[in-house]
Amino acid sequence: MPSIDCDWRVVEGFGSDEEYDRFRTRILEQVESGLAKEERVKKRYSGIDWDEHWYRCAATKETWRLVAPDPPFNGIFEPV
């Protein structure tokens, strides 16, 4: 059975807290289904204690970071 890609795309900022919440819910659903796995944050890029989570896609083995908005920063989702 071929593995299914996580279909992740870079997000350069969320338009609202609600948009971020919907996005994070979708990622957590992928974790629940086994499509992705949450990883320990190894090194915070910012040095700031933002709400940051790392996820690894089971199909591609890529690790991505999700950082919640903290105005004026609008959050981000990008490969590590």
C-alpha positions, -999 to 999 in steps of 0.1 A, spaced: 0 0 0 16 33 -10 21 59 17 0 91 14 18 124 13 9 149 40 3 175 14 20 203 34 26 237 20 46 266 35 24 291 53 41 325 56 16 338 83 -19 331 94 -46 357 89 -62 351 123 -61 330 154 -90 310 140 -71 303 108 -42 290 128 -65 269 150 -81 253 119 -47 246 105 -33 230 137 -65 209 140 -58 195 105 -22 187 114 -33 170 147 -58 149 127 -29 137 106 -10 128 137 -41 109 150 -44 90 118 -7 80 117 1 102 87 23 124 108 41 123 141 48 151 166 85 155 173 104 172 201 115 208 192 153 204 190 163 240 186 140 270 186 150 292 156 139 324 172 153 320 206 120 333 218 96 311 238 69 310 211 42 282 209 62 260 185 56 224 175 75 201 151 58 174 130 73 147 108 54 134 78 55 96 77 55 94 39 83 119 32 102 118 65 103 156 64 101 176 96 82 209 96 78 235 123 45 252 132 48 284 152 16 301 165 9 337 158 22 361 185 16 397 172 32 413 154 45 379 142 18 361 122 30 325 127 46 302 102 46 266 89 78 256 71 103 228 68 130 225 94 
